[in-house]
Amino acid sequence: MAVGGTAIAAPTIIPASALGRNGTVAPSERIVMGQIGCGRRGHYDLEIFLQQPEVQFAAMCDTRAERREVGKQTVDAKNGNSECKTYRDMFEMLGR
């Protein structure tokens, strides 16, 4: 006795942002970064990278809390959320 399988075709809804439409960058095309050192030069570099639509910062690392927080606030304002992580120790940020 043979048992046959039936595949049902159902429409799949994929958001435009996942495909890189409507002015967004597809997740597969994003460059996710973490920054070590959030002083004057680091903040300048951060501002330059944030102008690139394919760059997304996920973490900020500095030994000084006030520098970490300024970097986090800048990234969170750009991303429209509060998901940027902060680290005091770069080895912790790098997962070592």
N, C-alpha and C positions, 0 to 999 in steps of 0.2 A: 504494500500500500504506500503510495507516494503522498507526501504532504507538501503542498505548495505554499510559498510565502507571498504575501501581497504587500506591496509598498504603496503607501498613500502619500501623494504629493500634497503638501500643505504649504501655503505661502509663508515665507520667512520674512520677518520685518527686521531690517538692519538699519540702525540709526545712521544718518548721513555723516555724523562726526566720526563713526568707525570706518567710514570709507574715504575720509579726507575731503568731504564736500562742504559747501557753505562756509568757506574760509577757514576750515580747521585742517589740522595735519593728522593723518591717520596714525594710530598708535604704532604701527610697524615702521613708520618713518620718523618717529620722535627720537631725539637724543636726550636721554635722562642723565642729569649730572648732579654731583654733590660738590660743594665748594669747601676747600680747606684754607682758612685764612680769610677773615672778613674785615680787614682793616681798610685803609683808604684805597690801596691798589686793588684789593679783592672786591671792594664794593664797586669800583669803576668797571672792573671786568664783568661783574655780575650784571650791571646795567647794560653793558654792551651785548652780552649773551642773551639777555631777556628780550632784546629787540628782534631776535631771530624766532620766527614762529615755530620752528621745529625743535627748539630747545626748551626743556622743562627741568627745573631744579627740584630735587626731591629732598635734599639735606644741606644743612649749613654746619660748619665746624669751626670753632675758634675757642681758645682758652678763656677769652674774656666774654662774659655773659652778655654784656651790652652790645657787643659787636654781633654775636650770634643772633640776638633778638632783632637788631636792625635788618640784618640779612633776611631773616625769616619773615618779617613784616613786609619787606620789599617783594619777596617771592610770593607770599600769600596774597598780597594785593594784586599782583599780576595774574595769578591763577584763579582768583576769586574764591579761595577756600582757605583753610588753615591746616593743610596736610603736610607742609614742609617740616621735616624733623630737624632737631638741633642736637649737636653733640659737642662735648668738651674735648674728647679724646678722638683723634683721627683714626686710631686703630679700631676703636669701637664702631665708628662710622663705616669703616672698610670691612667690618666683619671678622677681624682677626682676633 
